[in-house]
Amino acid sequence: MNRTTPLPALAPPSVDALVEAVLAGEHGPLPSELVATSVFWIHHGTRLAGGDTTYLNQYVLVRLGGSFGGCAFEAGEIDPGICRDSCGVPLDALLRGAPRPLRIAALDAYLSETRPHRVAAAAGEAEPVALPTGTPETRAKARDAAIAGLLDIDEGARVGLIGVVNPLVAAIRERGGEPLPCDFNLKATQWGDPVTDDMDQVLERAQAVVATGMTLSNGSFDTVLERCRSRGIPLIVYAQTGSAVARAFLGSGVTALSAEPFPFSQFSAEETVLYRYRTVSRA
């Protein structure tokens, strides 16, 4: 598949609606005509210098043509055998019946292939941001500063952080925001701030929300999207998981996006690029 497709004029109301639109050919070629060439699995751990938090992450990735789609998932949610069983499978079968992380990875691969982030950047739709060569700490700080740079907030604004990364907590504070951290796996930030697992409470108090692409994997993205829509507050998504999926909601709940396609920054010490999108108008 060697084509690009502009974003449709109307954004879908939910992730499931986006999947149905893709299956119907509204975003490009019919997925039934495409095959997932490769499906692979990454499990890794990271502890940044000076921190006491070990991040344990699992990803499933789908290769489609010249693009990759990725989705993080919780430990034990799927097993490595899914790679053997899913490579060479028509893409529509993965979008219809695969476990949710693999469905999101397949959807991300499809949307990344029909409209690569680099093509969107060349068209002026996204801003490429180079993450410098260097240590994990250097690259993480640059990445999280780029994400925080999408925040347009007043001093002291409460910023809901759905999915906690310590350098991003610091970056929000540096911009004058008051982080409201929420995560299902962490109890406290590096600085001892309590981390709640009550997402509803955070969404009610926040004046702006920054959410990770992991919300696509665990099924909470639609809830975050709808609450931010109904309250009329900014929603910034920072996405390794589903970066092209989150892009489909720009201007319809998502106000800004930091999209980081595979290979992700933590898997390289060389310069890589993420893409920053800001709200686009919808008909």
N, C-alpha and C positions, 0 to 999 in steps of 0.2 A: 504494500500500500504506500503510494507516494503522492500524497495530496494533503492539503490543509483546508480546514473548514472554519470560517469565522464563527464567533459565538452567536447562537440564535438570539432573536430580538426579545423573546420572552423566556425568563428563567423559570425552571421547574419549581414547584412548591416544596418538594421533598426529594431525598435521595432515591427512594423507590420510583418516584415519578421520572426522575432523570434516567434511571435504568430502563424504564419502559420506553422513553423517548429514543434512547440509543438503540434499543432492540427494534424499534419501528423505522430506523434509518433517518431520524430527524437530525442527527449530528454528523452524518457521513455514511460510509458504506455499511451495509447490513452486517452485523457481527456474525451472522451465520455463514458468511463468505470468508471469514478470517479464522486463523488458527493461532493459538498460544504456542509459540515456538519453544519457549523455555519457561519453566516454573521453578523457582529456587527459593531457598530458605537461608536466613542469616540469624544467628543467635550471638549476641555479644554483650559484654559488660564494660562499663566505663566508670572510673572514679577520677575526677579532675583534681589537680594539685590544689591543696589547701582546703579541700572539701571533705566531708565525712559521709557523703551519699554515694552509693554505688548504683548506677543506673543499669538495669538489666532489660534488654530489649530483644524482641523477636520480630522479624519481618518476613513476610512472604512477598515475592516479586514475580511479575509476569513480563516476559519479553514479547513484544508484538512489533514486527518490522524493525524500524530504527529506534523504537522507544521502549522504556520500561515503565511499569506501574508498580507502586509499592504500597504496602499496608502493614503497620505494626499490629501486634495482637498480644493478648495476655498469655502467659505461660500455660501450656496444656490445652489451649483452645483448639489447635490443630496439630498434627504431627508431620514429621518429614516425609512420610509416605505419600503425602498429597502432591509432592513434586513429581513422583513417578506416575501417579494416576492422572495428572492434569496436563502434562506437556503433550502437545499435539492434538489437544481437544479443541473443537470449534468454540470460538469465543462466546457465542450465544449460550452454549451449554453451561459455561462458567458463570455467566451473568444471571442465568435462571436458577441454577440449582446448587452452586458451590457454597461452602460455608462463608459467612459474611466477610471475613478478612480477604479471602481469595476473590470474592465478588468485587470488593472495592479495588483490589489490585488490578483485576481485569478491566474494570471500568476506567481506572486511572490510566492504564496502558492505552486503551482505546482513545480516550480524550487527549492524551499526550501525543499520540500518533497523528490524529486528525488535525491537531493544532499544537505543535510543539511550542514550548515556552520561548525558545530562541526565535521562532518565527513571529510570535506575538511581540517580542521585544523589537525585532526589526521593523514591525509595523507601527511602533510607537505605543503599543498597548501595555507594555510592561517595562520596568526599569531594571536592567541587569546590574547586580551588585557583586563584585568580585570579593570572595573570601580569601584572605592572604595565605600564602605558604607559611607554615609554621606549626607550632605545637597544638595539641587539642585545646588547651586553654586559650591560646591566641585566636584560634579559629572560632571557638564557641563564643568568645566575647564579641568578635566581629559579627557573627551571625545574629546574636541576640540584640546587639545595638541596631542592626539593620531592621529587625522586627519592631523594636521599640520606636524606631524612627517613623513608623507608620501611625503611631499614636498622636492624635491632636487633642490634647487634654489641658484643662486648667490646673493650676497648682493645687495639689491636695485632692484631685479627683480620685474616686475609688475605682480601681481597675480590677475586674474579675479575671483571674488567671486560671483557666480550666486546663489543667495539665501543667505541673510545676517543673520548671527547669531553673536551677538557682541563678545562673547568669542573667536570665530574663527578669527574675525578681529584682536583681540589682539594676538592670537597665531601666525598668519602669520607675524605680525610685529616683534614678538619675534624671529622669524627665519630670520629676515632681509629683508622680502618681503615688497613690497608696495601694499596694497590691492586696488583693483578697484571694489568697491562694487556695485552690481546690484540686485534690488529686485522690484517686482511689488507692494509691500505693504508698504515699508518703505521709508522715505525721507532722513533720516540721521542716522548715527551710534550713539552709546552712546557717542562718543567723538566729534560729530558734523561733521564728514566727510559726504559730500553729497553722496547720494545713487541714482544712475541713474536707469531708467527703460529701457534704450536703450541697450539691450543685444548685438546687433551687434557691437556697438561701443566698448564695453568691449572686445568682442572676437577678434576684430581687433588689439587692443592695447596690450593685455595680452601676457606675455611670458610663462605663465602657467595658467591653469584654475582649480579652485575648484568649483564643482557644486553639489547642493543638489539633492537628489532623487526626489524632487518636480518637477524637469524638466520632469520626466517620466509622472507625473500626468497632467501637463499642455500642454504636447505635444512638448516641446522645446528641449527635449533630443537629438533627431535626428539631429537638427540644431547644437547644441553644439558639438556633436560627429563629425559631418562632418567637421565643421570649424577647430577643433583641429587636425583632421586627415590631412586635406589639408594643414594646416600651419606647421604641424610637431611639435606641442607643447604638453607638458604633460597635461593630463586631469585626475584629481583626483576627484572621486565621493564619497561624504559622504551620505550614504543612510540609512534612516529608511524606507522610501518609496522605495519599489522595490529593496531591497538589493541583492536578488538573480537574479533579472532581469539585473541590472547593471553588475553583475559578468559575465554574458554571453558575454559581450563586452570587457573583459580584453584581451589585446594584439591586439585589433582591434579598436583602438581609445582611450579606457580607459587604462591608464597606472597604476593606483592604485585605490584601493577601500577600504573605511571604511564601513563595512557592520554591521548594528546593527539590528538583528532580534527582533521581538516582544517577550516579553514585553520591550518596549523602556526605556531608562535610566530615563526619566522624570517621569515614572510611578512606580518607586521603589526607596526606600532608601537603599536597600540591594545591595551587590555586584552583578553586572551583567557583561556580556562579550560582547564585539564587536570583529569583526574579520577584520584584515588588510590583504589585498591582494596586491601583486605587480605584474607587468607585467609578463605574461607567454607567451612563444613562441607559435605561430600558424603555422600550415603547410601552 
